[in-house]
């Protein structure tokens, strides 16, 4: 029976293990995590067949998946050096160029991966095997083993080089988090925030949702995708400045910008069959 080792049993790792157990019951799914409480939960809940606090589980695996924090990957690669010969290794991190470079320096032939899904809540308690269904899953190469895993859990594999991936996700994913954070901080810094917060409803909920994400996750993203993020922040700043000029001048053409943005959003929703 094929064996998959999931190194890191947080939200993404535990969700993957659950999804694999449902989709491929013929697979043996084992796991590891540094946190003893997480290891106990994974075993008690049947998320994995066996688990440990070290990386010994990789010895029985054909495929090693690394859903660990980005900034921990360098250390993990160093430990794995020489131990994964003949095995397929992939990760699930949100940036790819730095990660692929670190793996190469450790002599690991990594199939870079990034499932475009997740939750604001982190940790094994938020695990959900259904989060991958219908989601794009970027791969840096068309490895048949990893592609099979992606398809088995209901995701859609997309092959893309690491640099292109980082440039694109800086816009459609990572900058959205920064905007959400900036929005929340700008409101919470107002002297009347205590009163305003009582009026906050769906608009605030939608705009602030991403700001509730795991800070350590996004800290790693910011450090490893800084250049592309800065470019996107500058582009957003320019768009906001344009809106401000129209607003300041009471320019009736402001509505044209609203209409343009709505049209883009509606086309995206239509093309992706989502609201």
PyMOL commands that set and color helices and strands:
alter all, ss='L'
color gray80, all
select helices_A, chain A and resi 11-23+36-44+56-60+70-80+97-105+124-126+144-152+162-188+193-196+202-208+210-212+215-224+226-248+254-271
alter helices_A, ss='H'
color red, helices_A
select strands_A, chain A and resi 3-7+28-32+50-52+63-66+88-91+110-111+113-115+136-139+156-159
alter strands_A, ss='S'
color yellow, strands_A
deselect
rebuild
show_as cartoon
